[in-house]
Amino acid sequence: MRRKSRRRENEDATDMRDLWGGVLGAATCILAVALSPVSANAKGCIKGAIVGGAAGHLAHHTLLGAAAGCVIGHHEAVKAEKVQQEQQQQNQQQQTQPLNPAPAQTPIKQQ
């Protein structure tokens, strides 16, 4: 059986530290968002932070990716909410308007 070189053992240890650093960083971000008192403004942030953290981990910038993902996720959620509100307003306007408006009656003048 061949023994690993000391250099390879150090690389393995570094890889494990990087992995745990990323996992702990992502867990810290998720916990911070979950415990924040302003949960109404966090729409899309948690989902974006998870995706951004995973993408950032591949580039060795987990926390930066999670922060950017949170910002982008929140922006997209707000944009989707505005579109939904506009559609609801249009539907309400269409429901309040009569389908076939009656023609206006003009009074008949007698001479």
VMD Tcl script that builds the backbone (N, CA, C; Angstrom):
set m [mol new atoms 333]
animate dup $m
set s [atomselect $m all]
$s set {name element resname resid chain x y z} {
  {N N MET 1 A 0.843 -1.160 0.000}
  {CA C MET 1 A 0.000 0.000 0.000}
  {C C MET 1 A 0.901 1.240 0.000}
  {N N ARG 2 A 0.529 2.166 -0.828}
  {CA C ARG 2 A 1.335 3.359 -0.994}
  {C C ARG 2 A 0.843 4.463 -0.064}
  {N N ARG 3 A 1.745 5.136 0.558}
  {CA C ARG 3 A 1.392 6.190 1.495}
  {C C ARG 3 A 1.281 7.520 0.753}
  {N N LYS 4 A 0.303 8.366 1.180}
  {CA C LYS 4 A 0.137 9.675 0.553}
  {C C LYS 4 A 1.326 10.553 0.921}
  {N N SER 5 A 1.682 11.386 -0.006}
  {CA C SER 5 A 2.757 12.326 0.281}
  {C C SER 5 A 2.260 13.395 1.246}
  {N N ARG 6 A 3.178 14.046 1.911}
  {CA C ARG 6 A 2.816 15.081 2.878}
  {C C ARG 6 A 2.098 16.238 2.164}
  {N N ARG 7 A 2.517 16.522 0.934}
  {CA C ARG 7 A 1.891 17.611 0.174}
  {C C ARG 7 A 0.433 17.278 -0.122}
  {N N ARG 8 A 0.159 16.046 -0.514}
  {CA C ARG 8 A -1.205 15.629 -0.826}
  {C C ARG 8 A -2.083 15.672 0.426}
  {N N GLU 9 A -1.528 15.300 1.570}
  {CA C GLU 9 A -2.276 15.362 2.816}
  {C C GLU 9 A -2.645 16.809 3.144}
  {N N ASN 10 A -1.739 17.749 2.913}
  {CA C ASN 10 A -2.017 19.161 3.159}
  {C C ASN 10 A -3.100 19.680 2.225}
  {N N GLU 11 A -3.068 19.234 0.959}
  {CA C GLU 11 A -4.092 19.652 -0.003}
  {C C GLU 11 A -5.463 19.142 0.414}
  {N N ASP 12 A -5.510 17.881 0.910}
  {CA C ASP 12 A -6.787 17.326 1.367}
  {C C ASP 12 A -7.334 18.123 2.539}
  {N N ALA 13 A -6.451 18.481 3.465}
  {CA C ALA 13 A -6.877 19.251 4.630}
  {C C ALA 13 A -7.376 20.626 4.211}
  {N N THR 14 A -6.710 21.240 3.253}
  {CA C THR 14 A -7.127 22.557 2.756}
  {C C THR 14 A -8.480 22.461 2.068}
  {N N ASP 15 A -8.695 21.411 1.275}
  {CA C ASP 15 A -9.972 21.221 0.604}
  {C C ASP 15 A -11.110 21.086 1.614}
  {N N MET 16 A -10.873 20.330 2.690}
  {CA C MET 16 A -11.905 20.162 3.717}
  {C C MET 16 A -12.182 21.485 4.436}
  {N N ARG 17 A -11.145 22.264 4.709}
  {CA C ARG 17 A -11.353 23.563 5.355}
  {C C ARG 17 A -12.142 24.490 4.444}
  {N N ASP 18 A -11.841 24.470 3.143}
  {CA C ASP 18 A -12.596 25.298 2.199}
  {C C ASP 18 A -14.056 24.876 2.150}
  {N N LEU 19 A -14.279 23.581 2.148}
  {CA C LEU 19 A -15.647 23.063 2.093}
  {C C LEU 19 A -16.424 23.481 3.332}
  {N N TRP 20 A -15.853 23.278 4.507}
  {CA C TRP 20 A -16.539 23.645 5.734}
  {C C TRP 20 A -16.696 25.155 5.853}
  {N N GLY 21 A -15.727 25.897 5.354}
  {CA C GLY 21 A -15.857 27.357 5.365}
  {C C GLY 21 A -17.039 27.807 4.528}
  {N N GLY 22 A -17.218 27.194 3.374}
  {CA C GLY 22 A -18.353 27.530 2.516}
  {C C GLY 22 A -19.676 27.134 3.131}
  {N N VAL 23 A -19.711 25.949 3.734}
  {CA C VAL 23 A -20.948 25.479 4.360}
  {C C VAL 23 A -21.310 26.369 5.548}
  {N N LEU 24 A -20.324 26.683 6.370}
  {CA C LEU 24 A -20.592 27.549 7.521}
  {C C LEU 24 A -20.975 28.961 7.086}
  {N N GLY 25 A -20.351 29.450 6.026}
  {CA C GLY 25 A -20.695 30.779 5.515}
  {C C GLY 25 A -22.125 30.831 5.010}
  {N N ALA 26 A -22.524 29.825 4.257}
  {CA C ALA 26 A -23.893 29.777 3.740}
  {C C ALA 26 A -24.891 29.632 4.881}
  {N N ALA 27 A -24.558 28.783 5.857}
  {CA C ALA 27 A -25.449 28.597 7.004}
  {C C ALA 27 A -25.581 29.892 7.801}
  {N N THR 28 A -24.488 30.624 7.928}
  {CA C THR 28 A -24.521 31.897 8.643}
  {C C THR 28 A -25.422 32.898 7.926}
  {N N CYS 29 A -25.318 32.975 6.606}
  {CA C CYS 29 A -26.169 33.895 5.832}
  {C C CYS 29 A -27.641 33.530 5.966}
  {N N ILE 30 A -27.935 32.264 5.843}
  {CA C ILE 30 A -29.329 31.821 5.933}
  {C C ILE 30 A -29.885 32.106 7.321}
  {N N LEU 31 A -29.092 31.823 8.343}
  {CA C LEU 31 A -29.524 32.073 9.712}
  {C C LEU 31 A -29.729 33.568 9.963}
  {N N ALA 32 A -28.841 34.392 9.439}
  {CA C ALA 32 A -28.962 35.837 9.623}
  {C C ALA 32 A -30.232 36.366 8.958}
  {N N VAL 33 A -30.539 35.873 7.781}
  {CA C VAL 33 A -31.747 36.322 7.083}
  {C C VAL 33 A -32.989 35.804 7.796}
  {N N ALA 34 A -32.937 34.556 8.250}
  {CA C ALA 34 A -34.102 33.969 8.908}
  {C C ALA 34 A -34.413 34.657 10.228}
  {N N LEU 35 A -33.402 35.110 10.940}
  {CA C LEU 35 A -33.614 35.734 12.243}
  {C C LEU 35 A -33.761 37.251 12.174}
  {N N SER 36 A -33.647 37.818 10.997}
  {CA C SER 36 A -33.760 39.267 10.891}
  {C C SER 36 A -35.202 39.689 11.185}
  {N N PRO 37 A -35.389 40.812 11.865}
  {CA C PRO 37 A -36.735 41.228 12.243}
  {C C PRO 37 A -37.575 41.721 11.071}
  {N N VAL 38 A -36.964 42.093 9.974}
  {CA C VAL 38 A -37.696 42.619 8.822}
  {C C VAL 38 A -37.858 41.502 7.809}
  {N N SER 39 A -38.798 40.631 8.056}
  {CA C SER 39 A -38.983 39.495 7.166}
  {C C SER 39 A -39.827 39.863 5.944}
  {N N ALA 40 A -40.615 40.937 6.026}
  {CA C ALA 40 A -41.458 41.322 4.902}
  {C C ALA 40 A -40.626 41.800 3.711}
  {N N ASN 41 A -39.466 42.374 3.970}
  {CA C ASN 41 A -38.620 42.874 2.897}
  {C C ASN 41 A -37.680 41.814 2.346}
  {N N ALA 42 A -37.755 40.590 2.845}
  {CA C ALA 42 A -36.832 39.545 2.438}
  {C C ALA 42 A -37.398 38.663 1.335}
  {N N LYS 43 A -38.424 39.109 0.654}
  {CA C LYS 43 A -39.000 38.296 -0.405}
  {C C LYS 43 A -37.958 38.032 -1.482}
  {N N GLY 44 A -37.737 36.783 -1.769}
  {CA C GLY 44 A -36.788 36.398 -2.802}
  {C C GLY 44 A -35.352 36.361 -2.330}
  {N N CYS 45 A -35.070 36.905 -1.166}
  {CA C CYS 45 A -33.685 37.002 -0.691}
  {C C CYS 45 A -33.126 35.635 -0.335}
  {N N ILE 46 A -33.892 34.824 0.376}
  {CA C ILE 46 A -33.369 33.538 0.833}
  {C C ILE 46 A -33.092 32.636 -0.361}
  {N N LYS 47 A -34.030 32.571 -1.285}
  {CA C LYS 47 A -33.831 31.742 -2.475}
  {C C LYS 47 A -32.627 32.242 -3.276}
  {N N GLY 48 A -32.520 33.538 -3.443}
  {CA C GLY 48 A -31.391 34.116 -4.169}
  {C C GLY 48 A -30.072 33.895 -3.454}
  {N N ALA 49 A -30.089 33.961 -2.118}
  {CA C ALA 49 A -28.863 33.749 -1.351}
  {C C ALA 49 A -28.379 32.315 -1.476}
  {N N ILE 50 A -29.297 31.371 -1.499}
  {CA C ILE 50 A -28.907 29.971 -1.639}
  {C C ILE 50 A -28.286 29.741 -3.010}
  {N N VAL 51 A -28.947 30.225 -4.044}
  {CA C VAL 51 A -28.420 30.048 -5.401}
  {C C VAL 51 A -27.108 30.805 -5.574}
  {N N GLY 52 A -27.059 32.041 -5.093}
  {CA C GLY 52 A -25.842 32.846 -5.210}
  {C C GLY 52 A -24.694 32.263 -4.403}
  {N N GLY 53 A -25.000 31.724 -3.226}
  {CA C GLY 53 A -23.959 31.101 -2.409}
  {C C GLY 53 A -23.377 29.868 -3.075}
  {N N ALA 54 A -24.239 29.080 -3.699}
  {CA C ALA 54 A -23.754 27.891 -4.407}
  {C C ALA 54 A -22.897 28.291 -5.609}
  {N N ALA 55 A -23.351 29.283 -6.351}
  {CA C ALA 55 A -22.573 29.744 -7.504}
  {C C ALA 55 A -21.275 30.401 -7.053}
  {N N GLY 56 A -21.344 31.187 -5.995}
  {CA C GLY 56 A -20.150 31.843 -5.477}
  {C C GLY 56 A -19.149 30.859 -4.913}
  {N N HIS 57 A -19.645 29.746 -4.385}
  {CA C HIS 57 A -18.746 28.722 -3.839}
  {C C HIS 57 A -17.849 28.155 -4.936}
  {N N LEU 58 A -18.392 28.023 -6.122}
  {CA C LEU 58 A -17.595 27.509 -7.232}
  {C C LEU 58 A -16.464 28.463 -7.595}
  {N N ALA 59 A -16.679 29.745 -7.342}
  {CA C ALA 59 A -15.654 30.747 -7.629}
  {C C ALA 59 A -14.883 31.145 -6.369}
  {N N HIS 60 A -15.078 30.381 -5.282}
  {CA C HIS 60 A -14.405 30.624 -4.000}
  {C C HIS 60 A -14.795 31.973 -3.389}
  {N N HIS 61 A -16.026 32.396 -3.623}
  {CA C HIS 61 A -16.558 33.627 -3.041}
  {C C HIS 61 A -17.985 33.365 -2.559}
  {N N THR 62 A -18.130 32.455 -1.627}
  {CA C THR 62 A -19.455 32.023 -1.184}
  {C C THR 62 A -20.274 33.165 -0.604}
  {N N LEU 63 A -19.686 33.916 0.321}
  {CA C LEU 63 A -20.450 34.980 0.981}
  {C C LEU 63 A -20.800 36.106 0.018}
  {N N LEU 64 A -19.879 36.432 -0.856}
  {CA C LEU 64 A -20.153 37.461 -1.854}
  {C C LEU 64 A -21.277 37.017 -2.787}
  {N N GLY 65 A -21.241 35.757 -3.197}
  {CA C GLY 65 A -22.299 35.213 -4.055}
  {C C GLY 65 A -23.641 35.206 -3.358}
  {N N ALA 66 A -23.641 34.855 -2.070}
  {CA C ALA 66 A -24.893 34.834 -1.319}
  {C C ALA 66 A -25.466 36.239 -1.176}
  {N N ALA 67 A -24.612 37.209 -0.913}
  {CA C ALA 67 A -25.087 38.595 -0.785}
  {C C ALA 67 A -25.644 39.106 -2.111}
  {N N ALA 68 A -24.926 38.853 -3.194}
  {CA C ALA 68 A -25.400 39.290 -4.512}
  {C C ALA 68 A -26.691 38.568 -4.888}
  {N N GLY 69 A -26.764 37.277 -4.578}
  {CA C GLY 69 A -27.976 36.505 -4.864}
  {C C GLY 69 A -29.169 37.032 -4.094}
  {N N CYS 70 A -28.936 37.449 -2.860}
  {CA C CYS 70 A -30.011 38.013 -2.041}
  {C C CYS 70 A -30.543 39.297 -2.677}
  {N N VAL 71 A -29.647 40.159 -3.103}
  {CA C VAL 71 A -30.055 41.435 -3.708}
  {C C VAL 71 A -30.822 41.188 -5.009}
  {N N ILE 72 A -30.301 40.325 -5.842}
  {CA C ILE 72 A -30.956 40.042 -7.126}
  {C C ILE 72 A -32.294 39.339 -6.907}
  {N N GLY 73 A -32.323 38.378 -5.987}
  {CA C GLY 73 A -33.574 37.675 -5.698}
  {C C GLY 73 A -34.650 38.613 -5.181}
  {N N HIS 74 A -34.278 39.540 -4.313}
  {CA C HIS 74 A -35.239 40.510 -3.790}
  {C C HIS 74 A -35.744 41.422 -4.903}
  {N N HIS 75 A -34.834 41.865 -5.760}
  {CA C HIS 75 A -35.214 42.734 -6.885}
  {C C HIS 75 A -36.216 42.029 -7.798}
  {N N GLU 76 A -35.939 40.779 -8.124}
  {CA C GLU 76 A -36.827 40.022 -9.007}
  {C C GLU 76 A -38.191 39.785 -8.350}
  {N N ALA 77 A -38.198 39.547 -7.036}
  {CA C ALA 77 A -39.467 39.329 -6.330}
  {C C ALA 77 A -40.314 40.598 -6.325}
  {N N VAL 78 A -39.681 41.741 -6.119}
  {CA C VAL 78 A -40.409 43.015 -6.132}
  {C C VAL 78 A -40.961 43.291 -7.527}
  {N N LYS 79 A -40.146 42.999 -8.548}
  {CA C LYS 79 A -40.584 43.221 -9.928}
  {C C LYS 79 A -41.786 42.325 -10.251}
  {N N ALA 80 A -41.738 41.064 -9.828}
  {CA C ALA 80 A -42.848 40.145 -10.082}
  {C C ALA 80 A -44.102 40.579 -9.329}
  {N N GLU 81 A -43.932 41.111 -8.126}
  {CA C GLU 81 A -45.075 41.581 -7.343}
  {C C GLU 81 A -45.739 42.776 -8.018}
  {N N LYS 82 A -44.951 43.684 -8.588}
  {CA C LYS 82 A -45.519 44.836 -9.301}
  {C C LYS 82 A -46.330 44.389 -10.511}
  {N N VAL 83 A -45.803 43.433 -11.262}
  {CA C VAL 83 A -46.510 42.921 -12.433}
  {C C VAL 83 A -47.830 42.285 -12.006}
  {N N GLN 84 A -47.802 41.523 -10.920}
  {CA C GLN 84 A -49.012 40.876 -10.434}
  {C C GLN 84 A -50.049 41.910 -9.989}
  {N N GLN 85 A -49.616 42.969 -9.331}
  {CA C GLN 85 A -50.541 44.012 -8.907}
  {C C GLN 85 A -51.162 44.723 -10.102}
  {N N GLU 86 A -50.359 44.984 -11.140}
  {CA C GLU 86 A -50.888 45.630 -12.347}
  {C C GLU 86 A -51.928 44.749 -13.022}
  {N N GLN 87 A -51.674 43.442 -13.064}
  {CA C GLN 87 A -52.643 42.528 -13.674}
  {C C GLN 87 A -53.940 42.488 -12.873}
  {N N GLN 88 A -53.834 42.516 -11.549}
  {CA C GLN 88 A -55.034 42.515 -10.720}
  {C C GLN 88 A -55.838 43.787 -10.929}
  {N N GLN 89 A -55.159 44.927 -11.066}
  {CA C GLN 89 A -55.859 46.186 -11.301}
  {C C GLN 89 A -56.573 46.162 -12.639}
  {N N GLN 90 A -55.919 45.615 -13.657}
  {CA C GLN 90 A -56.547 45.530 -14.972}
  {C C GLN 90 A -57.772 44.618 -14.921}
  {N N ASN 91 A -57.668 43.501 -14.210}
  {CA C ASN 91 A -58.808 42.591 -14.092}
  {C C ASN 91 A -59.965 43.248 -13.354}
  {N N GLN 92 A -59.678 44.027 -12.317}
  {CA C GLN 92 A -60.729 44.715 -11.575}
  {C C GLN 92 A -61.403 45.771 -12.442}
  {N N GLN 93 A -60.624 46.481 -13.248}
  {CA C GLN 93 A -61.195 47.497 -14.127}
  {C C GLN 93 A -62.092 46.856 -15.183}
  {N N GLN 94 A -61.677 45.717 -15.695}
  {CA C GLN 94 A -62.486 45.033 -16.705}
  {C C GLN 94 A -63.775 44.502 -16.105}
  {N N GLN 95 A -63.748 44.068 -14.850}
  {CA C GLN 95 A -64.944 43.539 -14.218}
  {C C GLN 95 A -65.933 44.642 -13.869}
  {N N THR 96 A -65.456 45.833 -13.590}
  {CA C THR 96 A -66.364 46.919 -13.219}
  {C C THR 96 A -66.985 47.598 -14.433}
  {N N GLN 97 A -66.387 47.486 -15.593}
  {CA C GLN 97 A -66.937 48.100 -16.797}
  {C C GLN 97 A -68.022 47.185 -17.369}
  {N N PRO 98 A -69.161 47.759 -17.769}
  {CA C PRO 98 A -70.207 46.924 -18.383}
  {C C PRO 98 A -69.743 46.419 -19.751}
  {N N LEU 99 A -70.214 45.219 -20.101}
  {CA C LEU 99 A -69.809 44.625 -21.376}
  {C C LEU 99 A -70.400 45.379 -22.561}
  {N N ASN 100 A -71.687 45.638 -22.517}
  {CA C ASN 100 A -72.362 46.373 -23.594}
  {C C ASN 100 A -73.005 47.614 -22.983}
  {N N PRO 101 A -72.323 48.716 -22.993}
  {CA C PRO 101 A -72.917 49.908 -22.382}
  {C C PRO 101 A -74.150 50.349 -23.163}
  {N N ALA 102 A -75.162 50.743 -22.437}
  {CA C ALA 102 A -76.396 51.210 -23.068}
  {C C ALA 102 A -76.137 52.570 -23.698}
  {N N PRO 103 A -76.732 52.805 -24.885}
  {CA C PRO 103 A -76.521 54.106 -25.509}
  {C C PRO 103 A -77.186 55.202 -24.683}
  {N N ALA 104 A -76.553 56.314 -24.676}
  {CA C ALA 104 A -77.097 57.437 -23.908}
  {C C ALA 104 A -78.397 57.899 -24.547}
  {N N GLN 105 A -79.404 58.119 -23.714}
  {CA C GLN 105 A -80.696 58.572 -24.222}
  {C C GLN 105 A -80.740 60.088 -24.155}
  {N N THR 106 A -81.100 60.655 -25.292}
  {CA C THR 106 A -81.225 62.110 -25.331}
  {C C THR 106 A -82.700 62.467 -25.165}
  {N N PRO 107 A -82.954 63.444 -24.370}
  {CA C PRO 107 A -84.377 63.803 -24.177}
  {C C PRO 107 A -84.985 64.326 -25.481}
  {N N ILE 108 A -86.222 63.971 -25.710}
  {CA C ILE 108 A -86.929 64.424 -26.903}
  {C C ILE 108 A -87.550 65.781 -26.604}
  {N N LYS 109 A -87.227 66.720 -27.479}
  {CA C LYS 109 A -87.758 68.067 -27.257}
  {C C LYS 109 A -89.125 68.183 -27.939}
  {N N GLN 110 A -90.025 68.683 -27.190}
  {CA C GLN 110 A -91.363 68.908 -27.754}
  {C C GLN 110 A -91.478 70.370 -28.151}
  {N N GLN 111 A -92.117 70.602 -29.297}
  {CA C GLN 111 A -92.261 71.961 -29.776}
  {C C GLN 111 A -93.660 72.419 -29.745}
}
mol reanalyze $m
mol bondsrecalc $m
mol representation Tube
mol addrep $m
